[in-house]
Each structure stands twice: as C-alpha cells, then as structure tokens.
Amino acid sequence: MNFVVPADHPCLPGHFPGRPLVPGVVLLERVLDALQAQHGELAGLRLPQAKFLQPLLPGETAQIELDEAGPSRWRFRVRRGDDLLASGEIVADGAGREDPRA
C-alpha cells in the first residue's frame, strides 16, 4: 500500500515548525490501516517492536510492506523507494501471550 501525507496534514505544524516531519504515530496509523484493509478489523493490537530509521517528509510517497510472522502476528516495513523508514511487529489480541494460569 502506498501513501502520501499531504503538507496540510494537521499534525505537521507542531512537528517541527519550519521543518515539518511526519510523526512516527502517523506512520503507525497508516500501517494499521493497511493491515486491517487486508485482514479486516482486528482486536487488541499491540506493537511490541517499532524502529524509526529515517524521516518521511510531507508530500513524499511511502510504501507499506506486511509479512505474516505467525498466527495473528505480522512484520511491517515502511519504505520510501529503497530507503527503509520504519520497521516493526504487530500482534493481535492474545497472540504470543503466556496463560497467566500456567
């Protein structure tokens, strides 16, 4: 899934004045949108790991890549061309958790 955050997005004026960068939370929102577009509504999503390596600027096109990593578990990458901007893992409700009764 490709996306562009427009220069008039409401998060940009405060992040950072005079040199806007797309906040990581906006990238993660787009990743979750892409995941749910492929798999429908998912309950109890967690992000046990997320790394932000390079900034995305307003108006730049980014691409989200999703790979299944097990039951209710996905790895994601956000790229701008060949550049890796962010990566991490998403886990849906209950996946990878220990039974507290054990």
Helices and strands as residue ranges (DSSP letters): E 2-4, H 24-39, E 46-52, E 61-70, E 73-80, E 83-91
